[in-house]
Amino acid sequence: MKKLIAILSFAALGLFFMNDAQAQCSSSSKNSTIIIGNSEVNPKKDIVSNLVNSKNLTTLVAAVQAAGLVSTLQSDGPFTVFAPVNDAFENLPEGTVTTLLKPENKKTLTKILTYHVVAGKFDAASIVNAIKKGNGKAVLTTVSGDKLTAVMNGDRNVILKDESGNFANVSTYDAFQSNGVVHMIDSVLLPE
């Protein structure tokens, strides 16, 4: 737990350049109702309490439980979670998820899951602003200590590129939680 807190602190320092963009986020997007997996997100509940109600995120929830990250994602945070939908996990090579959920693979699973989390609360507007400030890309330091690169595909679509060269589209933006924000993505991201 101490190591995770240290990593979170390091990640927060690595993202200081995004604070300006975060302050410019639009308040109207925070008032929108977000539905994930036929379940309305309750912004007064924490990340895990909302994710467990989503039919589209059951694999992610099982992975978070197997990695022992439930209490971390229920803490004050704040966190930005790029949440792969069930289909994203199903697109991995056959047997990958089953193998990752085994107790002996907890370290690898934790590394992959924390690669989908950024310390801080970064809504879509702040990510887009960071991409603009970065001349077309924003490099995000994840809780795992690795990097994700955010770029735009058109005027409204954010794409994440992982260190392995894979891409994920953000399919649902700004599901605000009491301790952060969740953006749903269509692929599982992998650190190098």
CORBELLIN-V834205 format. One record per backbone hydrogen bond with DSSP energy under -1.0 kcal/mol. NH is the residue of the N-H (numbers start at 1). CO is the residue of the C=O. E is the energy in kcal/mol with one decimal. If there is no record, write none. Layout:
BEGIN
nh=(NH	NH)
co=(CO	CO)
e=(E	E)
END
This chain:
BEGIN
nh=(5	6	7	8	9	10	11	12	13	14	16	18	19	22	23	25	36	41	45	50	51	52	53	54	55	57	61	62	63	64	65	66	67	69	73	75	79	80	81	82	83	85	86	88	89	90	91	92	96	99	100	101	102	105	106	109	110	111	112	113	114	116	117	118	120	127	128	129	130	131	132	133	134	135	136	138	140	142	143	144	145	148	149	150	151	153	159	160	161	162	165	168	170	171	172	175	176	177	178	180	181	182	183	184	185	186)
co=(1	2	3	4	5	6	7	8	9	10	13	15	16	18	19	22	39	34	42	46	47	48	50	51	37	54	57	58	59	60	61	62	63	64	69	72	179	118	181	116	183	185	56	85	85	86	87	89	93	95	96	97	99	102	103	105	106	107	108	109	110	113	114	80	78	123	124	125	126	127	128	129	130	132	131	150	148	146	117	114	142	140	161	138	159	157	151	168	149	166	162	160	158	184	184	182	174	180	45	177	79	175	81	172	83	169)
e=(-2.3	-2.3	-2.4	-2.6	-2.3	-2.3	-2.7	-2.3	-1.9	-2.0	-1.4	-2.3	-1.5	-2.5	-2.0	-1.6	-2.7	-2.7	-2.3	-1.6	-2.6	-2.3	-1.3	-1.8	-1.4	-1.2	-2.3	-2.2	-2.2	-2.8	-2.3	-2.5	-2.2	-2.4	-2.4	-1.1	-2.0	-2.8	-2.5	-3.1	-2.3	-2.0	-2.5	-1.0	-1.2	-2.1	-1.3	-1.4	-2.2	-2.3	-2.6	-2.0	-1.2	-2.2	-1.6	-2.6	-2.8	-2.0	-2.2	-2.8	-2.8	-1.7	-1.1	-2.8	-2.8	-1.9	-2.8	-2.5	-2.0	-2.2	-2.4	-2.6	-1.7	-1.5	-2.4	-2.2	-3.4	-3.1	-3.0	-1.1	-2.0	-2.4	-2.4	-3.1	-2.6	-3.0	-3.0	-3.0	-2.9	-2.5	-1.6	-2.1	-2.3	-2.6	-1.3	-2.5	-1.3	-3.3	-3.0	-1.0	-2.2	-2.0	-3.0	-1.9	-2.5	-1.6)
END
